[in-house]
Amino acid sequence: MAIAAYFLISILGVAARSAYAVQHIVGDSNGWTNFGDYTTWAASKTFNVGDTLLFNYGSSHGVDVVSKSDYDNCATGNAIDSYTSGPTTVKLTQPGPMYFACPSFGHCSTGMKLAINVVSQSSNTPTTTTPSDGSNSSPPSTTNPSTPSTSNPTKDVGSSSADRANMMVVGFSMILAPLVVFIC
């Protein structure tokens, strides 16, 4: 019975950790368009390993994952990954900077590009964003993922589903833990 209890607690621990993953809808309700301000959008978010980015876009757009140099120069010919039939979900699998651009002619140069920094959930590494003026300088603003931001009163759409998942895991834990103790 002790093995069953250990197994159950292990599963709940994994479920609780995965419940923290957030789906970030790029551009929120506006989606991935050539009218978005993605630098400002990204500055209000913390992107963790395990989170996803959801790009909602029409047939005249796409999403390319590009290098920093290609991001800076709006060059999409050497894309690391390319998606053209939206919506597109990109899972953030490792810490570090990631760069995205629309491959449609002229869209990147008018601001349809996104730079994020993905952090490990246990990391205190600051999140940085790239300036919207197209300069190659280092971004001036940082936010620390361990310090909650109070400047954005609206809640990210994806975090509400993560909160519900977290509450479900806690609820199941509160029900199953006494049951396991009773059985053992």
C-alpha positions in Angstrom: 0.0 0.0 0.0 2.9 2.4 0.7 4.0 1.9 -3.0 0.5 2.9 -4.1 0.6 6.0 -1.9 4.0 7.0 -3.3 2.8 6.4 -6.9 -0.3 8.6 -6.3 1.7 11.4 -4.7 4.2 11.3 -7.6 1.5 11.6 -10.2 -0.1 14.5 -8.3 3.2 16.2 -8.2 3.7 15.9 -11.9 0.2 17.0 -12.6 0.6 20.1 -10.3 3.8 21.1 -12.1 2.2 20.8 -15.6 -0.8 22.7 -14.4 1.4 25.8 -14.2 2.0 25.9 -17.9 0.3 29.0 -19.5 -0.9 29.4 -23.1 -0.1 33.0 -24.2 -2.3 34.2 -27.0 0.0 36.4 -29.0 -1.6 39.8 -29.3 -4.4 38.8 -27.0 -7.8 39.3 -28.6 -6.2 41.1 -31.6 -4.2 38.1 -32.6 -1.1 38.0 -34.8 -1.7 40.9 -37.2 0.3 43.7 -38.8 -1.4 46.2 -36.4 -0.1 44.8 -33.1 2.5 46.1 -30.7 4.2 42.9 -29.8 7.0 44.5 -27.8 4.6 46.0 -25.4 2.5 42.8 -25.3 5.6 40.7 -24.5 6.8 43.1 -21.8 3.8 42.3 -19.6 4.3 38.5 -19.7 6.7 36.0 -18.2 7.4 33.1 -20.6 8.4 29.8 -18.8 9.6 26.5 -20.2 6.4 24.5 -20.8 4.3 27.4 -21.7 2.9 27.8 -25.3 2.4 30.7 -27.6 -0.8 30.6 -29.7 -0.6 32.7 -32.9 -4.1 33.4 -34.3 -3.8 34.7 -37.9 -5.5 34.8 -41.3 -4.3 33.4 -44.6 -2.2 36.5 -45.5 0.1 35.9 -42.5 2.4 33.2 -41.2 4.8 32.6 -38.3 8.6 32.0 -38.7 10.9 31.2 -35.9 14.1 33.0 -36.7 17.5 33.8 -35.4 18.3 37.1 -33.6 20.1 38.4 -36.7 17.2 37.5 -39.0 14.8 39.1 -36.5 16.9 42.3 -36.4 17.0 42.4 -40.2 13.5 41.0 -40.9 15.0 38.2 -43.0 12.7 35.1 -43.0 14.5 33.2 -45.8 16.5 31.1 -43.3 13.6 30.3 -40.8 14.3 27.7 -38.1 10.6 26.7 -38.3 7.9 28.1 -40.5 4.1 27.9 -40.1 1.6 29.2 -42.7 -1.8 27.7 -41.7 -3.0 29.3 -38.5 -3.7 29.1 -35.8 -0.3 27.9 -34.7 0.8 26.8 -31.3 4.5 26.9 -30.4 5.6 25.1 -27.2 8.4 26.8 -25.3 10.8 23.9 -24.6 14.0 25.5 -23.4 15.2 28.7 -21.7 16.6 31.5 -23.7 15.6 34.1 -26.3 13.2 33.2 -29.1 12.4 35.3 -32.2 9.3 35.3 -34.4 8.4 37.2 -37.6 5.7 37.2 -40.2 7.2 36.0 -43.5 4.7 38.0 -45.6 6.4 40.7 -47.6 6.7 43.9 -45.6 4.9 42.7 -42.5 8.0 42.2 -40.3 9.4 45.6 -41.1 6.1 47.2 -40.0 6.3 45.6 -36.6 4.9 42.1 -37.1 7.7 40.4 -35.1 8.0 39.2 -31.6 11.1 38.6 -29.3 10.7 36.8 -26.0 13.0 35.4 -23.4 11.9 32.0 -22.0 13.0 31.3 -18.5 13.1 28.1 -16.5 10.2 27.9 -14.0 12.7 27.7 -11.1 14.9 30.4 -12.5 15.2 34.0 -11.3 16.6 35.1 -14.6 15.0 38.4 -15.7 12.7 38.4 -18.8 13.7 40.9 -21.4 12.1 42.3 -24.5 13.4 43.9 -27.7 12.7 47.6 -28.4 10.0 48.3 -31.0 12.0 51.0 -32.7 14.0 48.3 -34.6 17.3 49.2 -33.0 19.8 46.5 -32.2 20.5 47.8 -28.7 19.8 45.7 -25.7 16.2 46.0 -24.3 15.9 48.6 -21.5 13.1 46.9 -19.6 13.2 43.7 -17.5 10.8 42.0 -15.2 11.7 39.4 -12.7 9.5 36.2 -12.9 9.7 35.8 -9.1 8.1 39.2 -8.5 4.4 39.5 -9.5 3.7 42.4 -11.8 1.0 44.7 -10.5 1.1 47.1 -13.5 -1.2 45.0 -15.6 -4.7 44.7 -14.0 -6.0 42.4 -16.7 -5.3 38.7 -16.4 -3.7 36.8 -19.3 -6.4 34.6 -21.0 -4.2 31.4 -20.7 -3.6 31.9 -16.9 -7.2 31.5 -16.0 -7.3 28.0 -17.4 -4.0 27.3 -15.6 -5.6 28.5 -12.4 -8.6 26.2 -12.9 -6.2 23.3 -13.5 -4.3 24.1 -10.4 -7.5 24.2 -8.3 -8.5 20.9 -9.7 -5.2 19.3 -8.8 -5.4 20.8 -5.2 -9.1 19.6 -5.0 -8.2 16.1 -6.1 -5.2 16.0 -3.7 -7.5 17.0 -0.8 -9.9 14.2 -1.6 -7.4 11.5 -2.6 -4.8 12.1 0.2 -7.2 11.1 3.1 -8.5 8.2 1.0 -4.9 6.9 0.5 -4.1 7.3 4.2 -7.4 5.5 5.1 -6.6 2.6 2.7 -3.0 2.2 3.8 
